[in-house]
C-alpha cells in the first residue's frame, strides 16, 4: 500500500472538508399551535397539517 511521503497542510485539509458541514435546519411556526416544526411535516405538538388534524397526539404523563 502506498503511504503519503509528506503530510498535507491544514489549508489543504480544510479545502477537502469545506463541504462536510451540516446545513442549518429550516424551521417554520405551526399556524395552529405556534410550535416550531419542519416544513411540509405534521406538527408533533398538535398533530395538524395544512389546517386539519391528521394524527392524534397523546398527552405526556397521561395514564391509560
N, C-alpha and C positions, 0 to 999 in steps of 0.2 A: 504494500500500500504506500502510495506517495504521501509524504508529510510536507507541510509548509516549511520552506527554508527560513523565512523571516516572518515576524509577527505582523499582523495587519494593524494599521494605525487606528486610533479611536475615531477619526473622521470617516475612514472607510467603513468601519463597523457601524457608525451612525447612519451612513448613507444606505447601508443594507437594511437597517432596522427602521427606516423612515416610514414604511408602510405598515408596520406592525401594530400601530396604536389602535385601540378600540374606538369606534365612533361614539359620540355622545348620544344618549337616548333622547328621542323626541317624545315629550310627554304633552298631553292636552288635558284640559279640565273636563270632567264629566258634566254635561249640561244638566243632569238630573240631581246629582248629589255634590258636585264640585270637587270630587277626589281626582288626583292625577292618575291618568291611565295611558296606555299605549294607543295610538290612533288605529282605527278600524278593528278594535277589540272590544269585547264585552267588559263593562266596568266590574271589577272584582268586589267593589264595595256594595253596590246596589243591584247589579245584575241586569242593568238596562243597556240596550244598544239601539241606536237610531230611534229613540223616543218610545220604545216599547220594552217591556220586561221579557227577557229571553230565558234567564235562569233564576231560580230562587236561591237566595243566599241564606245559609243558616247563621244565626246569631252566635257569636263566640260565647262560650260558657253556658249555653242553653242545654238543659238536661232533657233527654228524650226518654 
